[in-house]
C-alpha cells in the first residue's frame, strides 16, 4: 500500500511539473503576441503621423 501511494504522489508531482512547464510556455507565447501587437500599433501610429523609420526625403 505504501508503495502505490508514493507512486501516486510522484505521479501528481510530475503532473504539476508538466503543468508548470506548459504554463511557462503559454506565458512566453502571450508575451510574444503582446510585444508584436505593441510593435504593430507603434508602426501604425508612426505611419499615421508621418514619423517612421522609413522617411522619403527625396522630394
Residue, then its C-alpha position, 0 to 999 in steps of 0.5 A: x500500500x505504501x508503495x502505490x501511494x508514493x507512486x501516486x504522489x510522484x505521479x501528481x508531482x510530475x503532473x504539476x511539473x508538466x503543468x508548470x512547464x506548459x504554463x511557462x510556455x503559454x506565458x512566453x507565447x502571450x508575451x510574444x503576441x503582446x510585444x508584436x501587437x505593441x510593435x504593430x500599433x507603434x508602426x501604425x501610429x508612426x505611419x499615421x503621423x508621418x514619423x517612421x523609420x522609413x522617411x522619403x526625403x527625396x522630394 
